[in-house]
Amino acid sequence: MQVLTLKSSLGKIASCTIPVKNAGNITAKVKLKIEGDSKQFSVKPIQLHLKPNEVSRYKIWYKQHTYLNQTSL
């Protein structure tokens, strides 16, 4: 599992492309899971089918819709 952090200014879009490789010896079905507020993220493709040793890519977009205040305790 890989954790990504995307940051953007309010109303701006940040994006990244991540490679995904099937290092196994059977075809794999890969789905990207978004935790938290998924309304701020877009992903293409939603699902991949990868043959053994095949590499493909996910494109992920993030747009901050609201300003988040952070406070320390």
Summary of the structure (lengths in Angstrom):
residues: 73
radius of gyration: 15.2
end to end distance: 29.8
largest distance: 48.4
contacts: 130
relative contact order: 0.37
helix: 4%
strand: 41%
